[in-house]
């Protein structure tokens, strides 16, 4: 799980990224949605 969290943090730190979504591919359910404040 720590590896996944590190990957998400690395993706979120890129310029222009305002959010991330993690989706269960089998059920097509949203597991996690993170929206960052684009004004920061």
N, C-alpha and C positions, 0 to 999 in steps of 0.2 A: 504494500500500500504506500510506503514511503516513496517508492520509485515513481508511482503515479502522481503523487502530490508534487514531487520535484519537477516532473514534466509539465504539469499544469502551471506551476509557478513560473517556469521558464517561458512557456507560451504567453502567459499573461503579462510578462515583463516586456514583450516586444512592443515597439512603438506602433500605434494604430489599432491595437487589440482593445476592444471595449467590452468583451465578454467571452465566456466559454460555455459550451454545453456538452454534457456527457450523456449519451443515449445508449440504452440497452438495444443492441442490434436485433435481437430475437423478438422482443415484445414491442419495440419501437416506443418505449417509455422513457421519459426524461428522468435521469437519476440525479443530475446536478446542473443548475444553471447559475452562473455567476456573472453579474453585470457590474462593470466598473464605472466609476464616474469619469466620463470623457473630458471633463473640465479640469482634472487634476494635472 
